[in-house]
Amino acid sequence: MAVYLETERLIIRDPKWEDMDGHHLMLSDELTLTYWSDIGSRHFEDNRRNLEAAIADVTNTNREKYFFTMELKESQDFVGTVGYTVTEVTPVGKIVGIGYATSPNHRGQGYTLEALREVIRFAFEENGVYRIYTGCLTENEASERIMQKCGMIKEAEFKCHTWHKGQMKDRVEYRILKEEYILKFI
């Protein structure tokens, strides 16, 4: 299933090869590498393989990864990536882990929040999702604010949870269930 969504300022769509320059800029950026070190890389070839896998996921008949490109409507500039991975399918719906990253030249402008709200809507209203979860290191305050503004609920705060940049760091986890989404937004 190909996906194409729109918000006031953004097109949220499946990735394509034309995204490569923006994709590499985002994944090789220092802030992205700080929090997405398992995905991002300074090496173009690593990031090319990452995009190749994302493009291949689009045509997978049992699609589990729904990571989309955020693009500005007016200029078609690459803004970042937003989406989720299906981690379990239950009788009540899919359980998914959501994530997002923004290109350095588009941070702080509300694009990721705008896109994440639309992806959450799509997940619950069009793609059979029942539970969305995510988390971040507590020092990543901007990411946590996005979760909160999307109506997600803090489930846990883990002290000294993750070894990161030479020290143990705290982590928070958030969730939103389909019925919580319906109560807040429909």
Solvent accessible surface area in square Angstrom, and as a share of the most:
residue,aa,sasa,rsa
1,M,117,0.52
2,A,87,0.68
3,V,8,0.05
4,Y,127,0.48
5,L,13,0.06
6,E,89,0.40
7,T,23,0.13
8,E,155,0.70
9,R,87,0.32
10,L,0,0.00
11,I,24,0.12
12,I,0,0.00
13,R,22,0.08
14,D,16,0.09
15,P,14,0.09
16,K,90,0.38
17,W,117,0.41
18,E,137,0.61
19,D,8,0.04
20,M,19,0.08
21,D,114,0.59
22,G,15,0.14
23,H,13,0.06
24,H,39,0.18
25,L,83,0.41
26,M,0,0.00
27,L,1,0.00
28,S,25,0.16
29,D,28,0.14
30,E,95,0.42
31,L,86,0.43
32,T,9,0.05
33,L,27,0.13
34,T,21,0.12
35,Y,61,0.23
36,W,43,0.15
37,S,81,0.52
38,D,128,0.67
39,I,74,0.38
40,G,9,0.09
41,S,16,0.10
42,R,143,0.52
43,H,123,0.55
44,F,96,0.40
45,E,77,0.34
46,D,52,0.27
47,N,0,0.00
48,R,71,0.26
49,R,120,0.44
50,N,47,0.24
51,L,1,0.01
52,E,77,0.34
53,A,58,0.45
54,A,19,0.15
55,I,39,0.20
56,A,62,0.48
57,D,30,0.16
58,V,23,0.13
59,T,114,0.66
60,N,67,0.34
61,T,135,0.79
62,N,119,0.61
63,R,19,0.07
64,E,99,0.44
65,K,97,0.41
66,Y,10,0.04
67,F,53,0.22
68,F,1,0.00
69,T,4,0.02
70,M,0,0.00
71,E,16,0.07
72,L,27,0.13
73,K,65,0.27
74,E,172,0.77
75,S,59,0.38
76,Q,110,0.49
77,D,64,0.33
78,F,30,0.12
79,V,0,0.00
80,G,0,0.00
81,T,15,0.09
82,V,0,0.00
83,G,0,0.00
84,Y,0,0.00
85,T,38,0.22
86,V,13,0.07
87,T,79,0.46
88,E,97,0.43
89,V,111,0.64
90,T,31,0.18
91,P,146,0.92
92,V,103,0.59
93,G,14,0.14
94,K,41,0.17
95,I,32,0.16
96,V,0,0.00
97,G,15,0.15
98,I,10,0.05
99,G,14,0.13
100,Y,24,0.09
101,A,11,0.08
102,T,19,0.11
103,S,1,0.01
104,P,47,0.29
105,N,96,0.49
106,H,17,0.07
107,R,74,0.27
108,G,87,0.84
109,Q,85,0.38
110,G,35,0.34
111,Y,22,0.08
112,T,9,0.05
113,L,29,0.15
114,E,32,0.15
115,A,0,0.00
116,L,0,0.00
117,R,113,0.41
118,E,28,0.12
119,V,0,0.00
120,I,3,0.02
121,R,64,0.23
122,F,5,0.02
123,A,0,0.00
124,F,2,0.01
125,E,85,0.38
126,E,99,0.44
127,N,12,0.06
128,G,42,0.41
129,V,1,0.01
130,Y,55,0.21
131,R,55,0.20
132,I,0,0.00
133,Y,67,0.26
134,T,14,0.08
135,G,15,0.14
136,C,9,0.06
137,L,11,0.06
138,T,41,0.24
139,E,82,0.37
140,N,26,0.13
141,E,109,0.49
142,A,55,0.42
143,S,15,0.10
144,E,23,0.10
145,R,120,0.44
146,I,32,0.16
147,M,1,0.00
148,Q,89,0.39
149,K,114,0.48
150,C,2,0.01
151,G,10,0.10
152,M,10,0.05
153,I,57,0.29
154,K,91,0.38
155,E,81,0.36
156,A,29,0.22
157,E,83,0.37
158,F,82,0.34
159,K,138,0.59
160,C,83,0.50
161,H,90,0.40
162,T,41,0.24
163,W,171,0.60
164,H,24,0.11
165,K,133,0.56
166,G,54,0.52
167,Q,99,0.44
168,M,89,0.40
169,K,24,0.10
170,D,38,0.20
171,R,63,0.23
172,V,1,0.01
173,E,37,0.16
174,Y,4,0.02
175,R,45,0.16
176,I,0,0.00
177,L,32,0.16
178,K,71,0.30
179,E,80,0.36
180,E,29,0.13
181,Y,12,0.05
182,I,73,0.37
183,L,153,0.76
184,K,104,0.44
185,F,98,0.41
186,I,130,0.66
